[in-house]
């Protein structure tokens, strides 16, 4: 079992195979009847998966890495800054982009124009608010957090003062996204409730 599940690629393939079994088991008839409806469900599921990865990493940074780093002995910090953080930031920024792109595709495949939530049309203000918060957060990842992290982690050459300033900037950008994630998630989850 360890050989099978010890490899992340195999674990992903097993997860996807199980998802395919669920899709065919529960939605096989729907796929045959209306492919567009099923495509909407699939895009929504992919949007949720990418969002879980993105926000999960955001919470990892804010609940685990940022508070723990001051207690990590100096000789061990390079292990985080050279190996763990760059890998986590890779998945963080690309899952943010995937979440955004997939999220912008959900309205059209769900039967309403993207303009309805983006212009706060009646019945769409809650999801529109969530979408704008998500757009702001994704922009923050790519325009504030990632450029600052490249400097802080030494991916881009900089002196010690610039690295320290960039680390503070990245942390503040991350904290802003952390704060915005609460109302954003609430808006996304409760839209279907009819409130």
trRosetta pair geometry for C-beta under 8 A, 3 or more apart (Angstrom, degrees):
i j d omega theta_ij theta_ji phi_ij phi_ji
1 4 5.7 -59 -151 39 35 110
1 5 5.9 1 164 9 73 114
2 5 6.5 -67 -130 55 25 88
2 6 5.0 41 167 -45 66 117
3 6 5.9 -38 -120 23 17 118
3 7 7.7 8 171 -10 47 102
4 7 7.5 -89 174 30 22 95
4 10 5.9 -139 -175 140 55 144
4 14 7.7 73 162 -56 104 143
5 10 7.0 -126 -98 98 26 113
5 11 5.5 68 -148 -85 64 102
5 14 7.7 -47 -98 20 77 156
6 10 8.0 31 59 50 50 127
7 10 4.3 70 81 11 106 109
7 11 6.8 180 90 -12 54 85
8 11 5.4 -55 -146 38 36 114
8 12 6.3 39 154 -22 68 102
9 12 5.7 -50 -149 33 32 112
9 13 6.5 31 152 -17 63 105
10 13 5.6 -54 -148 38 34 112
10 14 6.3 35 153 -20 67 104
11 14 5.7 -52 -147 36 31 112
11 15 6.4 34 152 -19 64 106
12 15 5.6 -56 -150 38 31 113
12 16 6.2 29 154 -17 66 107
13 16 5.7 -54 -144 39 31 110
13 17 6.2 34 154 -21 65 105
14 17 5.6 -53 -147 36 31 112
14 18 6.4 31 153 -17 64 105
15 18 5.8 -55 -149 37 30 110
15 19 6.3 32 151 -20 64 105
16 19 5.4 -51 -146 36 34 114
16 20 6.4 39 152 -22 65 102
17 20 5.6 -49 -149 33 32 114
17 21 6.6 35 150 -20 63 102
18 21 5.5 -50 -151 33 35 114
18 22 6.5 35 150 -17 65 103
19 22 5.6 -53 -150 37 35 112
19 23 6.2 39 150 -23 67 104
20 23 5.5 -49 -145 35 33 115
20 24 6.2 26 159 -12 66 106
21 24 6.1 -57 -144 42 28 105
21 25 5.9 27 157 -19 64 115
22 25 5.7 -59 -139 42 26 111
22 26 5.9 -5 172 8 66 115
23 26 6.8 -74 -137 51 17 87
23 27 5.3 -50 -167 49 59 112
23 28 7.5 107 132 -62 62 64
23 31 7.6 63 161 -50 98 132
23 42 7.7 34 -120 -90 132 100
24 27 7.3 -58 -86 62 13 68
24 28 4.6 44 -166 -75 56 105
24 31 7.9 -39 -108 7 56 144
25 28 6.8 62 -44 -21 7 110
27 30 4.4 -56 -162 45 78 119
27 31 5.8 87 135 -32 89 91
27 38 5.8 132 162 -120 128 107
27 41 6.9 -153 -119 82 159 159
28 31 5.9 -52 -153 27 29 112
28 32 6.9 22 153 -11 62 104
29 32 5.8 -57 -154 39 36 109
29 33 6.0 29 152 -17 70 112
30 33 5.6 -58 -139 42 32 109
30 34 6.4 -46 -176 49 68 83
30 37 6.2 -98 177 95 106 119
30 38 5.3 141 121 -72 100 103
30 41 7.9 42 123 4 144 148
31 35 6.2 39 -165 -103 59 65
31 38 4.6 50 -96 -71 66 170
33 37 7.7 -18 93 40 94 130
34 37 4.2 47 109 11 117 113
34 38 6.7 151 95 -10 67 86
35 38 5.6 -61 -150 43 37 110
35 39 6.0 42 152 -26 71 105
36 39 5.5 -50 -144 34 31 114
36 40 6.6 38 153 -22 62 101
36 109 6.8 -157 -179 -148 77 76
37 40 5.7 -52 -157 31 32 114
37 41 6.8 32 147 -17 64 102
38 41 5.5 -51 -152 34 38 113
38 42 6.3 37 150 -19 68 105
39 42 5.5 -54 -146 38 33 112
39 43 6.2 34 155 -18 67 104
39 109 5.6 -113 108 -149 92 128
40 43 5.9 -52 -143 37 29 108
40 44 6.3 30 156 -18 63 107
40 106 7.2 87 -158 -151 80 57
40 109 3.5 177 -97 142 79 96
40 110 4.9 138 -161 -75 130 55
40 111 7.4 -5 -102 -21 161 78
41 44 5.7 -57 -149 38 29 112
41 45 6.3 29 153 -19 65 106
42 45 5.7 -53 -147 36 31 111
42 46 6.3 30 154 -17 65 105
43 46 5.7 -54 -145 39 32 110
43 47 6.2 38 152 -23 65 105
43 102 5.8 -177 -173 -163 81 89
43 105 5.1 -107 -170 109 142 116
43 106 5.8 -173 119 -90 112 62
43 109 5.2 94 35 55 144 159
44 47 5.5 -51 -147 35 31 116
44 48 6.4 31 153 -19 63 104
44 106 5.4 85 -88 -124 77 109
44 109 7.7 -146 -36 92 87 120
44 110 7.1 79 -63 -72 121 114
45 48 5.7 -53 -149 36 32 111
45 49 6.3 33 152 -20 65 104
46 49 5.6 -50 -145 36 33 112
46 50 6.3 31 157 -15 66 105
46 98 7.8 -99 155 165 96 108
46 102 5.2 -137 105 -138 99 147
47 50 6.1 -56 -146 40 27 107
47 51 6.1 28 153 -20 62 112
47 99 6.2 90 -159 -145 66 58
47 102 3.8 -167 -85 122 80 116
47 103 5.0 121 -147 -72 126 63
47 105 7.6 -162 -66 58 121 93
47 106 5.8 -24 -27 -60 163 120
48 51 5.5 -58 -145 40 29 114
48 52 6.3 34 155 -24 65 102
49 52 5.8 -51 -150 30 30 111
49 53 6.7 28 152 -16 62 104
50 53 5.7 -55 -154 36 34 112
50 54 6.2 32 151 -18 67 108
50 95 5.0 -180 -169 -160 76 78
50 98 4.0 -135 -140 108 145 110
50 99 4.2 -165 116 -70 109 71
50 102 5.8 133 28 23 143 142
51 54 5.6 -54 -142 39 33 111
51 55 5.9 16 166 -5 70 110
51 95 7.7 170 -76 162 17 101
51 99 4.5 108 -76 -127 69 123
51 103 7.6 83 -65 -63 118 116
51 188 7.8 -162 -168 163 164 170
52 55 6.4 -58 -133 47 24 97
52 56 5.6 33 161 -27 62 115
53 56 5.7 -56 -140 37 21 115
53 57 6.5 18 160 -15 59 106
53 91 6.3 -103 168 166 115 106
53 95 4.1 -128 101 -136 113 152
54 57 6.2 -64 -157 36 25 105
54 58 6.4 26 149 -20 63 107
54 92 6.6 96 -136 -152 62 52
54 95 4.0 -164 -65 117 81 107
54 96 4.8 123 -132 -74 130 60
54 98 7.8 -168 -49 58 119 91
54 99 5.1 -63 -4 -23 150 144
55 58 5.1 -46 -145 35 40 119
55 59 6.3 39 154 -17 67 102
55 181 5.6 133 -134 -147 110 133
55 185 7.1 86 -131 -75 163 121
56 59 5.9 -57 -150 39 29 108
56 60 6.4 36 148 -24 64 103
57 60 5.1 -45 -144 31 38 118
57 61 6.5 40 155 -19 66 99
57 88 5.8 162 -149 -176 114 92
57 91 6.1 171 -73 101 152 101
57 92 4.3 -142 121 -93 147 89
57 95 6.9 127 13 49 133 141
58 61 6.0 -54 -154 34 29 110
58 62 6.4 10 155 -4 64 113
58 92 7.1 123 -60 -141 64 107
58 174 6.9 179 -148 -159 79 86
58 177 5.7 -112 -141 120 132 119
58 178 6.0 179 161 -85 107 71
58 181 6.2 157 111 -64 150 151
59 62 5.8 -63 -138 48 33 102
59 63 5.3 9 171 1 73 117
59 178 7.4 120 -91 -124 55 96
59 181 7.8 -135 -61 106 89 167
60 63 6.7 -61 -122 50 17 91
60 64 5.2 -35 -168 34 58 122
60 65 6.3 47 141 -12 77 105
60 88 6.8 -126 100 -154 138 135
61 64 7.2 -43 -82 55 7 79
61 65 5.0 -41 -133 46 47 120
61 66 5.8 56 162 -26 68 101
61 88 7.3 152 -69 141 94 136
61 92 7.5 43 -36 -105 131 147
61 174 5.4 -96 121 -164 137 142
62 65 8.0 12 -19 47 18 82
62 66 5.8 -4 -120 23 34 131
62 67 8.0 48 167 -18 39 97
62 174 6.2 -173 -70 146 94 108
62 175 6.7 128 -116 -97 116 60
62 178 4.5 99 -84 -97 163 143
63 67 7.1 -37 178 15 26 123
64 67 7.0 -101 -166 45 8 94
64 68 5.8 -11 170 -8 55 127
65 68 6.0 -71 -137 43 21 105
65 69 6.2 35 168 -41 64 103
65 80 7.2 152 -145 -165 104 129
65 84 7.8 -174 -111 124 124 123
65 85 7.1 124 -160 -94 148 92
65 88 7.6 180 -53 84 155 169
66 69 6.3 -43 -145 10 23 114
66 171 6.0 120 -129 -130 127 105
66 174 7.1 179 -60 98 141 145
67 70 7.6 -56 -178 22 37 101
68 71 5.8 -74 -166 46 53 105
68 72 6.4 61 142 -41 83 99
69 72 5.5 -44 -146 13 40 117
69 77 7.1 70 -158 -123 88 99
69 80 6.8 -155 -109 105 95 164
72 76 5.2 -118 176 87 98 110
72 77 5.4 126 110 -79 121 73
72 80 6.6 -5 177 -10 175 141
73 76 4.9 76 66 12 85 106
73 77 7.5 -134 95 -28 42 81
74 77 5.8 -35 -153 1 36 119
75 78 7.7 -44 179 16 37 101
76 79 5.4 -39 -174 20 65 119
76 80 7.3 56 138 -12 77 97
77 80 5.8 -58 -160 38 46 107
77 81 5.9 24 154 -7 79 114
78 81 5.7 -63 -130 51 36 101
78 82 5.1 13 176 -3 75 120
79 82 6.7 -55 -119 47 15 95
79 83 5.7 -34 -173 31 54 120
79 84 6.8 42 137 -8 71 107
80 83 7.2 -77 -118 54 10 78
80 84 4.8 -44 -139 47 54 120
80 85 5.6 62 157 -26 73 102
81 84 7.9 3 -27 50 17 82
81 85 5.5 -8 -121 26 36 136
81 86 7.9 62 168 -27 40 90
81 152 8.0 -121 -140 131 113 81
81 153 5.2 -178 -172 -136 88 79
81 154 7.0 68 151 16 120 109
82 85 7.9 60 8 41 16 97
82 86 7.0 -17 -178 -2 26 122
82 153 7.5 153 -82 -176 42 98
82 154 7.8 -25 -88 59 81 123
83 86 6.9 -77 -153 37 9 100
83 87 6.6 -3 163 -8 53 116
84 87 6.2 -71 -154 41 26 107
84 88 6.0 20 158 -15 67 113
85 88 5.7 -57 -140 41 30 109
85 89 6.0 28 161 -18 66 110
85 149 7.3 -155 160 -167 115 117
85 153 5.8 -160 103 -104 131 130
86 89 5.7 -57 -142 41 29 110
86 90 6.5 41 154 -29 63 99
86 153 6.2 144 -67 167 91 157
86 155 7.0 129 -106 -71 118 124
87 90 5.6 -45 -152 23 33 116
87 91 7.0 21 155 -6 63 102
88 91 6.2 -61 -155 43 33 103
88 92 5.9 41 147 -28 67 112
89 92 5.0 -50 -136 37 35 121
89 93 6.1 27 168 -15 69 103
89 146 6.7 137 -180 -114 115 81
89 149 5.6 -179 -123 136 153 158
89 153 7.9 -125 4 -28 155 156
90 93 6.7 -63 -150 37 20 97
90 94 6.4 1 163 0 60 115
91 94 6.3 -66 -138 48 27 100
91 95 5.7 25 166 -18 67 115
92 95 6.3 -63 -143 38 17 104
92 96 6.5 21 155 -23 58 108
92 141 6.8 -159 141 -148 93 123
93 96 5.5 -52 -152 30 32 116
93 97 6.7 29 153 -15 64 103
93 141 5.3 165 -117 157 72 115
93 142 6.3 109 -153 -84 107 72
93 145 7.8 -169 -86 91 98 111
93 146 5.2 51 -93 -80 139 133
94 97 5.6 -49 -148 37 38 110
94 98 6.2 39 152 -18 67 105
95 98 5.4 -50 -140 40 36 113
95 99 6.1 44 155 -25 66 103
96 99 5.8 -53 -148 34 27 113
96 100 6.5 27 153 -18 62 107
96 137 7.1 -134 -146 124 114 89
96 138 4.7 159 164 -123 102 79
96 141 4.3 32 115 41 176 170
96 142 7.2 -161 99 -39 134 91
97 100 5.7 -55 -150 36 31 112
97 101 6.3 25 157 -14 67 108
97 138 6.5 121 -84 -160 44 118
97 141 8.0 -132 -44 90 73 136
97 142 7.2 75 -71 -63 101 128
98 101 6.0 -56 -142 41 30 106
98 102 5.9 22 162 -11 66 113
99 102 6.2 -61 -141 44 23 105
99 103 5.8 26 159 -23 62 115
99 134 6.9 -124 131 -168 112 121
99 138 7.0 -160 76 -84 101 120
100 103 5.7 -59 -144 37 23 113
100 104 6.5 21 159 -18 61 106
100 134 6.4 171 -99 144 76 104
100 135 6.6 100 -133 -103 112 58
100 138 4.3 36 -62 -90 135 169
101 104 6.0 -57 -152 34 29 108
101 105 6.8 24 150 -16 61 108
102 105 5.6 -61 -156 37 36 112
102 106 6.9 55 147 -43 66 91
103 106 5.7 -31 -155 0 39 118
103 131 6.6 170 150 -122 122 86
103 134 6.1 -53 110 125 172 157
104 107 7.6 -43 -173 18 38 101
104 114 6.4 27 -168 -128 74 134
104 131 7.9 103 -88 -152 66 118
105 108 6.2 -64 -164 43 51 107
105 109 6.0 28 153 -4 83 117
106 109 6.2 -78 -148 50 28 99
106 110 5.6 18 163 -17 71 121
107 110 5.7 -70 -139 43 26 106
107 112 5.2 -75 -168 82 90 80
107 113 6.4 13 143 134 123 17
107 114 4.6 145 67 -87 141 56
107 116 6.8 177 -156 45 136 104
107 117 6.3 -139 -86 9 137 117
108 112 7.9 -101 -83 73 27 39
108 113 7.0 29 -90 -124 70 39
108 114 6.1 -21 -45 -42 90 92
112 116 5.0 -47 159 22 114 151
112 117 7.9 93 113 -24 124 90
112 124 7.2 -165 144 -89 149 131
113 116 5.3 120 70 -18 77 93
114 117 7.0 -62 -170 42 45 93
114 118 6.0 27 147 -8 76 122
115 118 5.5 -71 -136 52 35 106
115 119 5.4 10 173 -1 77 116
115 121 7.5 66 123 -27 74 124
116 119 6.8 -73 -141 47 15 90
116 121 4.2 -68 -153 33 71 133
116 123 7.8 -30 174 81 121 91
116 124 4.3 155 144 -46 94 171
116 128 7.6 -128 121 -67 57 113
117 120 7.3 29 -169 -79 37 36
117 121 7.3 -68 -62 30 26 89
117 124 4.2 -124 -86 172 60 113
117 125 7.8 177 -140 -82 63 14
117 127 4.6 -73 -120 100 132 98
117 128 3.7 -175 179 -76 70 77
117 131 5.4 95 132 3 128 144
118 128 5.9 -175 -73 -134 18 101
118 131 6.6 -80 -82 99 70 144
118 132 7.7 125 -128 -63 64 92
119 128 7.3 -104 47 -125 24 147
120 124 6.5 -174 -148 92 27 86
120 125 4.5 42 -155 -107 88 79
120 128 4.7 -149 -84 83 62 162
120 129 7.7 58 -102 -48 102 76
121 124 4.7 36 62 37 82 123
121 125 7.7 -149 64 -52 32 68
121 128 7.8 137 23 -48 62 141
122 125 7.5 -12 -121 -25 28 101
124 127 5.6 -61 -161 51 66 104
124 128 5.3 74 138 -32 85 107
125 128 5.4 -58 -142 39 28 117
125 129 6.3 34 157 -24 64 102
126 129 5.9 -51 -153 30 28 111
126 130 6.7 25 150 -13 61 106
126 187 5.1 -174 173 -150 74 83
126 190 6.4 -91 172 93 144 94
126 191 5.0 179 101 -100 114 75
126 195 6.9 79 -57 81 156 94
127 130 5.4 -53 -150 40 37 114
127 131 6.2 42 150 -24 68 103
127 187 6.4 153 -100 158 29 97
127 188 7.0 77 -126 -108 71 48
127 191 4.1 54 -67 -116 98 142
128 131 5.5 -51 -145 34 32 112
128 132 6.4 29 157 -16 65 103
129 132 6.0 -55 -149 37 30 107
129 133 6.4 29 153 -17 64 106
129 183 7.4 -73 143 150 115 110
129 187 4.9 -141 86 -120 98 152
130 133 5.7 -55 -148 38 31 111
130 134 6.3 32 154 -19 65 107
130 183 7.8 -150 -96 134 68 72
130 184 5.2 108 -145 -157 71 59
130 185 7.8 129 -135 -53 112 9
130 186 7.7 -153 -91 75 109 54
130 187 3.0 -166 -60 101 102 121
130 188 4.4 158 -171 -55 151 71
130 191 6.9 -90 12 -51 145 120
131 134 5.6 -57 -149 38 31 112
131 135 6.3 33 152 -21 66 104
132 135 5.5 -50 -145 35 34 113
132 136 6.3 36 155 -18 65 103
133 136 5.7 -53 -149 37 31 112
133 137 6.2 31 152 -19 65 108
133 180 5.2 -179 -167 177 104 106
133 183 6.2 -164 -98 94 163 97
133 184 3.8 -148 109 -88 134 100
133 187 6.8 132 22 29 133 142
134 137 5.6 -55 -145 38 31 112
134 138 6.2 30 157 -18 66 105
134 184 5.6 129 -58 -156 73 130
134 188 7.7 74 -51 -64 128 125
135 138 5.9 -53 -144 37 29 108
135 139 6.3 29 155 -17 63 107
136 139 5.8 -57 -149 38 29 111
136 140 6.3 35 151 -24 63 107
136 180 6.5 -122 91 -160 118 162
137 140 5.4 -52 -150 33 31 117
137 141 6.7 39 150 -25 63 98
137 177 4.7 100 -142 -130 96 94
137 180 5.4 -165 -74 96 107 135
137 181 7.0 90 -111 -73 151 74
137 184 6.7 -28 -20 -61 142 165
138 141 5.5 -45 -153 26 36 115
138 142 6.7 15 157 -3 66 108
139 142 6.2 -68 -148 47 31 98
139 143 5.4 -8 170 11 72 123
140 143 6.6 -66 -115 53 19 88
140 144 5.0 -32 -161 34 62 121
140 145 6.1 57 143 -15 75 104
140 173 5.3 173 176 -168 102 99
140 176 6.3 -139 -148 90 155 120
140 177 5.5 -173 94 -66 142 105
141 144 7.6 6 -35 51 6 78
141 145 5.1 -38 -135 44 40 125
141 146 6.1 49 159 -25 62 104
141 173 7.9 150 -86 151 33 120
141 177 7.0 65 -62 -87 82 152
142 145 7.8 16 -18 49 17 86
142 146 5.7 -9 -127 23 33 131
143 146 7.8 50 -4 42 15 95
143 147 6.9 -11 -176 0 28 122
144 147 6.8 -79 -154 41 11 101
144 148 6.3 -1 164 -8 56 119
144 169 6.8 -133 -178 158 89 97
144 170 7.5 161 140 -107 77 49
144 173 3.9 175 121 -110 121 142
145 148 6.1 -72 -151 42 23 106
145 149 6.0 21 159 -21 66 113
145 170 5.2 85 -146 -144 61 76
145 173 4.2 -155 -69 109 80 135
145 174 5.8 98 -116 -61 123 77
145 177 7.3 -22 -50 -14 141 138
146 149 5.6 -54 -139 37 31 112
146 150 6.5 39 159 -27 63 99
147 150 5.9 -48 -153 25 32 114
147 151 7.2 25 152 -11 61 102
148 151 5.9 -59 -160 37 38 107
148 152 6.0 32 149 -17 72 112
148 166 4.3 176 -164 -168 75 80
148 167 7.3 171 157 -67 103 18
148 169 4.2 -145 -124 93 147 109
148 170 3.8 -167 104 -60 120 87
148 173 6.6 154 27 8 142 137
149 152 5.4 -55 -136 43 36 111
149 153 5.6 22 167 -9 72 113
149 155 7.7 32 122 17 71 127
149 166 7.3 -175 -62 153 17 107
149 170 4.7 108 -63 -120 74 147
150 153 6.5 -61 -136 45 20 100
150 155 4.2 -82 -154 69 72 119
150 156 4.6 56 138 -8 101 108
150 166 7.9 -88 65 178 55 144
151 154 7.9 36 176 -67 28 25
151 155 7.6 -66 -51 51 21 79
151 156 5.0 -41 -86 65 60 112
151 158 4.8 30 -158 -3 94 153
151 162 6.0 -94 178 142 126 98
151 163 6.0 -158 145 -106 81 55
151 166 3.6 -149 87 -105 119 171
152 163 5.3 112 -125 -166 43 71
152 164 7.9 103 -120 -80 85 14
152 166 4.3 -150 -53 105 82 104
152 167 3.9 122 -129 -73 127 73
152 170 5.6 -86 -6 6 148 142
154 157 7.5 27 -159 -99 64 40
154 158 7.6 -133 -109 38 51 84
154 163 6.9 6 -66 -113 72 130
158 162 3.7 -112 175 94 119 130
158 163 5.3 153 94 -55 113 76
158 166 6.9 80 86 -11 167 140
159 162 5.1 93 54 12 70 103
159 163 7.1 -130 101 -6 35 92
160 163 5.6 -55 -147 36 31 113
160 164 6.4 31 156 -19 66 105
161 164 5.8 -53 -148 36 31 110
161 165 6.3 28 154 -16 65 107
162 165 5.7 -54 -145 40 32 110
162 166 6.1 32 155 -19 65 108
163 166 5.7 -56 -145 39 29 111
163 167 6.3 34 154 -24 64 104
164 167 5.7 -50 -148 31 30 113
164 168 6.7 30 153 -17 62 103
165 168 5.8 -54 -153 35 33 111
165 169 6.4 33 150 -19 66 107
166 169 5.5 -53 -145 38 35 113
166 170 6.2 35 155 -19 67 105
167 170 5.8 -53 -145 37 29 110
167 171 6.3 31 154 -19 63 107
168 171 5.7 -56 -148 37 29 112
168 172 6.4 27 155 -17 65 106
169 172 5.9 -55 -147 37 29 109
169 173 6.4 30 153 -18 63 106
170 173 5.7 -54 -148 38 31 112
170 174 6.2 32 153 -19 65 107
171 174 5.6 -55 -147 38 31 113
171 175 6.3 31 153 -19 65 105
172 175 5.6 -51 -144 36 33 111
172 176 6.4 38 153 -22 64 101
173 176 5.7 -50 -150 32 32 113
173 177 6.6 29 152 -14 63 103
174 177 5.8 -55 -152 38 33 109
174 178 6.2 41 148 -25 65 105
175 178 5.2 -47 -145 32 36 119
175 179 6.4 37 155 -18 65 101
176 179 5.8 -54 -151 36 31 110
176 180 6.3 25 153 -13 65 110
177 180 5.6 -58 -141 44 33 108
177 181 6.2 48 154 -40 65 99
178 181 5.8 -46 -154 14 27 118
179 182 6.7 -49 -175 13 38 108
180 183 6.6 -62 -161 46 48 95
180 184 5.6 47 148 -23 78 118
181 184 5.4 -63 -139 44 31 115
181 185 5.8 31 165 -20 70 108
182 185 6.3 -56 -145 35 21 104
182 186 6.5 20 156 -17 58 110
183 186 5.5 -56 -147 38 36 115
183 187 6.2 38 156 -22 69 103
184 187 5.9 -56 -151 34 29 109
184 188 6.4 23 154 -16 64 109
185 188 5.7 -56 -145 39 33 110
185 189 6.0 23 162 -14 68 112
186 189 6.2 -62 -141 41 25 104
186 190 5.9 -1 171 1 64 119
187 190 6.7 -72 -136 47 19 94
187 191 6.5 43 163 -54 60 95
188 191 6.4 -37 -156 -7 24 115
189 192 7.9 -69 168 25 37 97
190 193 4.9 -38 -167 10 69 127
190 195 6.0 -18 160 28 111 130
